[in-house]
Amino acid sequence: MKSREQLMKMAEVLGGMLVLDCFPGGPAARAGLRFGDIILEVNGVPTPNVETYLDAIELDRNVRIRIFRDGATVETGFTRNATSGDVDMNSMLATLLERRIIPS
C-alpha cells in the first residue's frame, strides 16, 4: 500500500483530488469511493481539489465520476437527491477539516 505522501504526489501529477476518507452517507461514499482513489473529473469537469469537486457535483443531478484506482481509470456515479440535498456541505467541510482530511 502506498503512503499518504505517495498518493498525494500521484494525485498532483495526475491533476486529481486524492480521497483520504468519505463523509458517511455522502455522495462520494454512495458512489463507492474509497481511500487512495484519485478523482480525476466529475461530469467532465477536472477536479484537482475539493472545491472543484463540490462545485462539479452541483452541476447535474446525475453525477458521473472518473477516478484513478489501482493503476486504472474507473467510472462510477450516483444520482443526487433533488428535494432535500445530499448532505449539508458546510457540515461536511467542517468535518473534513476537523479530521485533517483536507488542508485548512
Contact map, one row per residue, 1 for C-alpha under 8 A:
11100000000000000000000000000000000000000000000000000000000000000000000000000000000000000000000000000000
11110110000000000000000000000000000000000000000000000000000000000000000000000000000000000000000000000000
11111110000000000000000000000000000000000000000000000000000000000000000000000000000000000000000000000000
01111111000000000000000000000000000000000000000000000000000000000000000000000000000000000000000000000000
00111111100000000000000000000000000000000000000000000000000000000000000000000000000000000000000000000000
01111111110000000000000000000000000000000000000000000000000000000000000000000000000000000000000000000000
01111111111000000100000000000000000100000000000000000000000000000000000000000000000000000000000000000000
00011111111100000100000000000000000000000000000000000000000000000000000000000000000000000000000000000000
00001111111110000000000000000000000000000000000000000000000000000000000000000000000000000000000000000000
00000111111111000000000000000000000000000000000000000000000000000000000000000000000000000000000000000000
00000011111111111100000000000000000001000000000100000000000000000000000000000000000000000000000000000000
00000001111111111000000000000000000000000000000100000000000000000000000000000000000000000000000000000000
00000000111111110000000000000000000000000000000000000000000000000000000000000000000000000000000000000000
00000000011111110000000000000000000000010000000000000000000000000000000000000000000000000000000000000000
00000000001111111000000000000000000000010000011100000000000000000000000000000000000000000000000000000000
00000000001111111100000000000000000001111000011110000000000000000000000000000000000000000000000000000000
00000000001100111110000000000000000001110000001111000000000000000000000000000000000000000000000000000000
00000011001000011111000000000000001111100000000000000000000000000000000000000000000000000000000000000000
00000000000000001111110000000000111111100000000000000000000000000000000000000000000000000000000000000000
00000000000000000111110000000000011110000000000000000000000000000000000000000000000000000000000000001000
00000000000000000011111000000000011000000000000000000000000000000000000000000000000000000000000000001000
00000000000000000011111101011000111000000000000000000000000000000000000000000000000000000000000000000000
00000000000000000000111111111000000000000000000000000000000000000000000000000000000000000001000100000000
00000000000000000000011111001000000000000000000000000000000000000000000000000000000000000000000000000000
00000000000000000000001111101100000000000000000000000000000000000000000000000000000000100000000000000000
00000000000000000000011111111100000000000000000000000000000000000000000000000000000001100000000000000000
00000000000000000000001011111110000000000000000000000000000000000000000000000101000001100000000000000000
00000000000000000000011001111111100000000000000000000000000000000000000000000000000000000000000000000000
00000000000000000000011111111111110000000000000000000000000000000000000000000000000000000000000000000000
00000000000000000000000011111111100000000000000000000000000000000000000000000100000000000000000000000000
00000000000000000000000000111111100000000000000000000000000000000000000000011100000000000000000000000000
00000000000000000000000000011111110000000000000000000000000000000000000000010000000000000000000000000000
00000000000000000010010000011111111010000000000000000000000000000000000000000000000000000000000000000000
00000000000000000011110000001001111110000000000000000000000000000000000000000000000000000000000000000000
00000000000000000111110000000000111110000000000000000000000000000000000000000000000000000000000000000000
00000010000000000111000000000000011111000000000000000000000000000000100000000000000000000000000000000000
00000000000000000111000000000000111111100000000000000000000000000011110000000000000000000000000000000000
00000000001000011110000000000000000111110000000000000000000000000011100000000000000000000000000000000000
00000000000000011110000000000000000011111100001100000000000000001111000000000000000000000000000000000000
00000000000001111000000000000000000001111100011100000000000000001111000000000000000000000000000000000000
00000000000000010000000000000000000000111111111000001000000000001110000000000000000000000000000000000000
00000000000000000000000000000000000000111111111000001001100000111100000000000000000000000000000000000000
00000000000000000000000000000000000000001111100000000001100100111000000000000000000000000000000000000000
00000000000000000000000000000000000000001111110000000000000000010000000000000000000000000000000000000000
00000000000000000000000000000000000000001111111000000001000000000000000000000000000000000000000000000000
00000000000000110000000000000000000000011101111100010000000000000000000000000000000000000000000000000000
00000000000000111000000000000000000000111100111111011001000000000000000000000000000000000000000000000000
00000000001100111000000000000000000000110000011111011000000000000000000000000000000000000000000000000000
00000000000000011000000000000000000000000000001111111000000000000000000000000000000000000000000000000000
00000000000000001000000000000000000000000000001111111100000000000000000000000000000000000000000000000100
00000000000000000000000000000000000000000000000011111110000000000000000000000000000000000000000000000000
00000000000000000000000000000000000000000000011111111111000000000000000000000000000000000000000000000000
00000000000000000000000000000000000000001100001111111111100000000000000000000000000000000000000000000000
00000000000000000000000000000000000000000000000001111111110000000000000000000000000000000000000000000000
00000000000000000000000000000000000000000000000000111111111000000000000000000000000000000000000000000000
00000000000000000000000000000000000000000110101000011111111100000000000000000000000000000000000000000000
00000000000000000000000000000000000000000110000000001111111110100000000000000000000000000000000000000000
00000000000000000000000000000000000000000000000000000111111110000000000000000000000000000000000000000000
00000000000000000000000000000000000000000000000000000011111110000000000000000000000000000000000000000000
00000000000000000000000000000000000000000010000000000001111111100000000000000000000000000000000000000000
00000000000000000000000000000000000000000000000000000000111111100000000000000011110000000000000000000000
00000000000000000000000000000000000000000000000000000000000111110000000000001111000000000000000000000000
00000000000000000000000000000000000000000110000000000000100111111000000000001111000000000000000000000000
00000000000000000000000000000000000000000111000000000000000001111100000000111100000000000000000000000000
00000000000000000000000000000000000000111110000000000000000000111110000000111000000000000000000000000000
00000000000000000000000000000000000000111100000000000000000000011111000011110000000000000000000000000000
00000000000000000000000000000000000011111000000000000000000000001111100011110000000000000000000000000000
00000000000000000000000000000000000011110000000000000000000000000111111111000000000000000000000000000000
00000000000000000000000000000000000111000000000000000000000000000011111111000000000000000000000000000000
00000000000000000000000000000000000010000000000000000000000000000001111100000000000000000000000000000000
00000000000000000000000000000000000000000000000000000000000000000001111110000000000000000000000000000000
00000000000000000000000000000000000000000000000000000000000000000001111111000000000000000000000000000000
00000000000000000000000000000000000000000000000000000000000000000111101111100000000000000000000000000000
00000000000000000000000000000000000000000000000000000000000000000111100111110000000000000000000000000000
00000000000000000000000000000000000000000000000000000000000000011110000011111000000000000000000000000000
00000000000000000000000000000011000000000000000000000000000000011110000001111100000000000000000000000000
00000000000000000000000000000010000000000000000000000000000001111000000000111110000000000000000000000000
00000000000000000000000000100110000000000000000000000000000001110000000000011111000000000000000000000000
00000000000000000000000000000000000000000000000000000000000011100000000000001111100000000000000000000000
00000000000000000000000000100000000000000000000000000000000011100000000000000111110011000000000000000000
00000000000000000000000000000000000000000000000000000000000010000000000000000011111111000000000000000000
00000000000000000000000000000000000000000000000000000000000010000000000000000001111110000000000000000000
00000000000000000000000000000000000000000000000000000000000000000000000000000000111110000000000000000000
00000000000000000000000000000000000000000000000000000000000000000000000000000000111111000000000000000000
00000000000000000000000000000000000000000000000000000000000000000000000000000001111111110000000000000000
00000000000000000000000001100000000000000000000000000000000000000000000000000001100111110000000000000000
00000000000000000000000011100000000000000000000000000000000000000000000000000000000011111011000000000000
00000000000000000000000000000000000000000000000000000000000000000000000000000000000011111111000000000000
00000000000000000000000000000000000000000000000000000000000000000000000000000000000000111111100000000000
00000000000000000000000000000000000000000000000000000000000000000000000000000000000000011111110000000000
00000000000000000000000000000000000000000000000000000000000000000000000000000000000000111111111000000000
00000000000000000000001000000000000000000000000000000000000000000000000000000000000000111111111100000000
00000000000000000000000000000000000000000000000000000000000000000000000000000000000000001111111110000000
00000000000000000000000000000000000000000000000000000000000000000000000000000000000000000111111111000000
00000000000000000000000000000000000000000000000000000000000000000000000000000000000000000011111111100000
00000000000000000000001000000000000000000000000000000000000000000000000000000000000000000001111111111100
00000000000000000000000000000000000000000000000000000000000000000000000000000000000000000000111111111111
00000000000000000000000000000000000000000000000000000000000000000000000000000000000000000000011111111000
00000000000000000000000000000000000000000000000000000000000000000000000000000000000000000000001111111100
00000000000000000000000000000000000000000000000000000000000000000000000000000000000000000000000111111111
00000000000000000001100000000000000000000000000000000000000000000000000000000000000000000000000111111110
00000000000000000000000000000000000000000000000001000000000000000000000000000000000000000000000110111111
00000000000000000000000000000000000000000000000000000000000000000000000000000000000000000000000010011111
00000000000000000000000000000000000000000000000000000000000000000000000000000000000000000000000010010111
